[in-house]
Amino acid sequence: MPEAQDDAIDSQSPLDDDALARLDDYLASERLGEEAPDLIGAHGYLVALAVSPGEMPPDVWLEELFEGEPPFADAAERDEIRGLLEALKANAGSIMERGHRIELPFDTELDEDGEMAAAIEDWCAGFMQGVFVDEAAWFSQDEAHVAALLLPFMALSGLFDDEPEMAELVADEAQFSALAGQLAELTLDLYLHFRVPPEPPKGKGSATKKRAGSGKRGGKR
């Protein structure tokens, strides 16, 4: 199967339309208030959790997502919503574990009414919320490299608009769209950064092997 076609299959959501609509309805319900995340923001948050090298109990990240204990009608609804959120998180991790880019819930081409830009901002803000939940884990391995990979997420999130350097990165639509087009690849880069061990410096490892091999040959003599 061609890689591009395989990517498309792996990127399909584990939730059907009815399940996504159910989750969207819950997140948009008046019970949660205006500060509750929408479906796109929640997706960004869950993808960040899937990328993170740290493990967090579901009860903890659920409360962090809603900035408090979310209201549920009963235990059945709690299990249902938690299960839907966990499915989205697990699906993102499964796709990246195969070395594939996830499919993001927006188009990087901006529209005239600004809805697409708002969706990109919401997703990136959710992603950064997922980073902030466990910053120590995110920056425990090559902090400078991780910070560089996160720069587009930060600039597009709208959370750092008061910083001139960030504002300059998204100063016009072309720059905004170009950065948004990098998000899927950068997400995979971050995932792999935390899980693929760095290669040893060239020459150093081979020299060690040669010395070790020489010792073995000398022993046989």
Stockholm file with secondary structure:
# STOCKHOLM 1.0

chainA/1-221         MPEAQDDAIDSQSPLDDDALARLDDYLASERLGEEAPDLIGAHGYLVALAVSPGEMPPDVWLEELFEGEPPFADAAERDEIRGLLEALKANAGSIMERGHRIELPFDTELDEDGEMAAAIEDWCAGFMQGVFVDEAAWFSQDEAHVAALLLPFMALSGLFDDEPEMAELVADEAQFSALAGQLAELTLDLYLHFRVPPEPPKGKGSATKKRAGSGKRGGKR
#=GR chainA/1-221 SS CCHHHHHHHHTSCSSCHHHHHHHHHHHHSGGGCTTSCCHHHHHHHHHHHHHCSSCCCHHHHHHHHTTSCCCCSSHHHHHHHHHHHHHHHHHHHHHHHTTCCCCCSSCSSCCTTSHHHHHHHHHHHHHHHHHHHTHHHHTSSCHHHHHHHHHHHHHHHSTTTTSHHHHHHTSSHHHHHHHHTTHHHHHHHHHHHHHSCCCCCTTHHHHHHHHHHHHHHHHHC
#=GC SS_cons         CCHHHHHHHHTSCSSCHHHHHHHHHHHHSGGGCTTSCCHHHHHHHHHHHHHCSSCCCHHHHHHHHTTSCCCCSSHHHHHHHHHHHHHHHHHHHHHHHTTCCCCCSSCSSCCTTSHHHHHHHHHHHHHHHHHHHTHHHHTSSCHHHHHHHHHHHHHHHSTTTTSHHHHHHTSSHHHHHHHHTTHHHHHHHHHHHHHSCCCCCTTHHHHHHHHHHHHHHHHHC
//
